[in-house]
Amino acid sequence: MREKAKERCSEQVQDFTKCCKESGILMVVKCQKENSALKECLTAYYNDPAFYEECKMEYLKEREEFRKTGIPTKKRLQKLPTST
């Protein structure tokens, strides 16, 4: 759920990351505006019932597939080596 929300708030994530890189050790003070915008965006998704249901259904599908195959999603999605 966290990763999907970060993808949907990519603009705020980029702004915050850019600010942190430019500010160095002073990022705590200088990037409060960007941090607040990012938190606000993420919280909006975390509190959205439709987004929650979407993530829940995706999780349940992945869990069902794992129970059938015994292979975690990450390993299932990796490309198999091809012989050339």
C-alpha positions in Angstrom: 0.0 0.0 0.0 2.9 2.3 0.9 4.7 1.7 -2.4 1.5 2.3 -4.5 0.8 5.5 -2.6 4.4 6.7 -3.3 3.9 6.0 -7.0 0.7 8.1 -7.0 2.4 10.9 -5.1 5.5 10.8 -7.3 5.6 14.6 -7.8 5.7 15.2 -4.1 8.3 12.5 -3.6 10.5 14.0 -6.2 10.1 17.5 -4.8 11.0 16.3 -1.3 14.0 14.2 -2.6 15.3 17.2 -4.6 15.0 19.5 -1.6 16.8 17.0 0.7 19.7 16.6 -1.8 20.1 20.3 -2.1 19.8 21.1 1.6 22.1 18.5 3.0 22.2 18.4 6.7 19.7 21.3 7.0 16.9 19.4 5.3 15.0 19.1 8.5 14.5 22.8 8.6 14.5 23.7 4.9 12.2 20.9 3.6 9.3 21.2 5.9 6.9 22.5 3.2 7.8 19.6 0.8 7.6 17.1 3.7 4.2 18.4 4.7 2.9 18.1 1.1 4.2 14.6 0.8 2.6 13.5 4.1 -0.7 15.1 3.1 -0.7 13.3 -0.3 0.2 9.9 1.3 -2.4 10.3 4.1 -5.1 11.1 1.6 -4.4 7.8 -0.1 -4.1 5.9 3.2 -7.5 7.2 4.3 -9.2 6.5 0.9 -11.5 3.5 1.2 -11.4 2.8 -2.6 -7.6 2.8 -2.6 -7.6 0.5 0.5 -9.9 -1.9 -1.3 -7.8 -1.9 -4.4 -4.6 -2.7 -2.5 -6.4 -5.3 -0.5 -7.7 -7.1 -3.6 -4.2 -7.0 -5.1 -2.8 -8.5 -1.9 -5.4 -11.2 -1.8 -4.7 -12.2 -5.5 -0.9 -12.4 -4.7 -1.5 -14.4 -1.6 -3.8 -16.8 -3.5 -1.2 -17.2 -6.3 1.5 -17.9 -3.7 -0.7 -20.5 -2.0 -1.2 -22.2 -5.4 2.4 -22.1 -6.6 4.5 -21.6 -3.4 6.5 -19.0 -5.4 6.6 -15.4 -4.1 5.5 -12.7 -6.5 9.0 -11.2 -6.8 10.5 -14.5 -7.9 7.5 -15.2 -10.2 8.0 -11.9 -12.0 11.7 -12.3 -12.6 12.6 -13.2 -16.1 13.9 -16.7 -16.5 17.3 -17.1 -18.1 17.1 -18.0 -21.8 19.5 -20.2 -23.6 21.0 -18.7 -26.7 
